């Protein structure tokens, strides 16, 4: 019998441009799978992902948490 894990997810949308931003902020956007304006990604809600979102909170917004 397989266990079903209902992983929480978070959807983020890029709302800021990486132009004229420090390299670490650009790399964090790429790490989240974002690179162009208004793109959305649904990611697993882990402490690492939450930390990345917090680091670039001025460039992304959380659309949905489930």
Buried (B, 14 or more C-beta within 10 A) or exposed (E): EEEEEEEEBBBBBBEBEBEEBEEEBBEBBEEBEBEEEEBBBEBEBEEEBEEBBEBBEEBBBEEEEE
